[in-house]
C-alpha cells in the first residue's frame, strides 16, 4: 500500500510547544570516534540503540550498504548526535544518526543487531567489487585486509550534548536537526526518554498488523512509530483526558512516564482500553466508505490525507456504540458526517488549525458526540477533556 500520511508536518503539532528556558548549563562538544570505537561503545551498552523501543528501521539494505561503502572508501558521512544519559553515567542517547549506527552494528554483528534483511553489501557504485561481501568475509579474506582496516579505522564525527537541565532541550535539538529534511516522528525520541513496560507494550501492539494500519493506508507497522503515537494518544485521552492542559508534548510524555512507573497496577486496564481501540477502529472501517476513516469531506469528495485528530474523535465515540447498531445505520452516519464536515465551521476549524488547544479538543469532541447521539438515538455524555469555560 502507498502511504497516505502527511509526513512533512507530522511533528508540527508538537514543535511549537518546546519551551527551552535556560541553555546556559548546556555543554556541547565533538569527538571523532572510529567505527571500531563506536561499535565497542554499542556492544557495551554505552550507546543505547533501544532495539526494544525503536527496532523499526527506515532504511533498506541498499542504503545501509552505501554507508558501509562510504566508510570503506574513506568518504565523509554525516555526524552522529548523542546526549549523555542523565540517568546512566557514561552512556548516551541517540538524538540523530540511529539508522547509521544500526547499519554499522548490524553489519558487524547481524545476529545481535538484526537491522539488515541480509547483512551483505549490494548495489555498490564506488566499490562494486565488494558486492556480496559480509563482515565475516572482510575479516577472513586476506585480500580484503586493507578494506577491513579502513572500515574499522574510519572516523565518524560525534557531537555530544551534556549537562542539559531537562528533556525539552533534547526535543528542541531534535526538531532543529530534522528541520528541512524528512522529519522523524517525535515518538521515537519520546520512547527513548520514557522507557519501561508500557513503552514496550505500545511497540508490541503496533508491531502486529492491526486495523489502524489499514486505516492509515499502511501494509504493516510504521517505520516512524506514528502508529504507536496514535495508540498512545488514544490511551492518554481515554484515561487521563481531564488532566490535559493544552500542551500535547508534556501530556503524552507524562502518560508514558506514569504508566511505565505503575505498569503492574495499570497493565490490565491499559490492555482493555487498547482492545477498545482496536475494536472501534475495526467498526469504523465497516461504517465508513473504503479508505475514508479519519478523512475530511470537502468540496463534494473525501480527501486522501489522514487526519489524526479527526480519527481520534471518531475512534473515541465508536467505543461506546454497539457494533450492530453502528453498522446498521452506516449510511445515515456517513451522510451526517459529510454534512457536518461541509457545514460546521467550528468543527472544521477544530480539526484544521491549532488542533491541540483545550478549546479545539472540547469543540470537536462535543460536536461529534452530538452527531453520534442524533444519528444513533443515544445519550452519550462523555467528553474526555474538561470544558474550558
C-alpha angles and dihedrals in degrees: 000000000000117000113250096185123115100241096174097070102025090116096041091091089064105029099082091050092069107104113179107192102182131018096166094104096046115115119199122186137161132220134178111233123186120232087251091055093045092051090048090053091049095047091050090052094245091120104046113209090180097220090180094055104028106028095129109101125210093195129079127216093264092059091045090050091053090055093052089046090053091051093047090048094047092243120151120263129192118274126259119235117210135175124209108246107243090205098049118043116224095017133104141219116217111237097170131005103043093135091054092049092048090050091053096043093044092050093051097040109015094169094059098034106039097187097125125070086217117359094224126114116251143168093022119169104182095042106021088159087073095058108127093024119140127192090253089057091049091054097043104038110085090203089064097052093111092050092049092049092048092048096049093043097046112123123231119190112235121193113201128201116204141165093032115162100222144354092265087079091059093048089051092051090044093056093044092052091052095045110118095012134080099294123231119225113265086225088078092061093037091058093048090054094045109044125174147093095304090053089051089049093055090052094045093051094049095041085071120075103259135172090263091067091057090048090051090048092244127137092216145335115350115247091218095051093241089138090056089049093052091050090048091050092051093049091045095053095037092055107021105022094122088063093057112121101179100271105106096184093057093040094055093042091049091050091051092047095046097046092043089054095047099033094129090059100036104036097095093049092047090051090052091050090049091052089052088053093052093044093047092050090051092051090049089056089056096045100046126060113268112293096002103107109120092009128123123236113221137154092008098307144076116256120232096219115101113236108201097193091053090048089048093059093042092051094047096056096040088064085070100048124086107248094230092049091048094051093041093061099034094125092052091046095049090049092050092049092050090051094048093047089050101044112020103088094182092052092047091050090050092060098039111047135031087351097174100067118108090242092056093045093050093045096053096041094047092045093049091045089056091048093051093046092050097048098041097033092237135142103222109165101175120119113169098215131057121264103257092212 
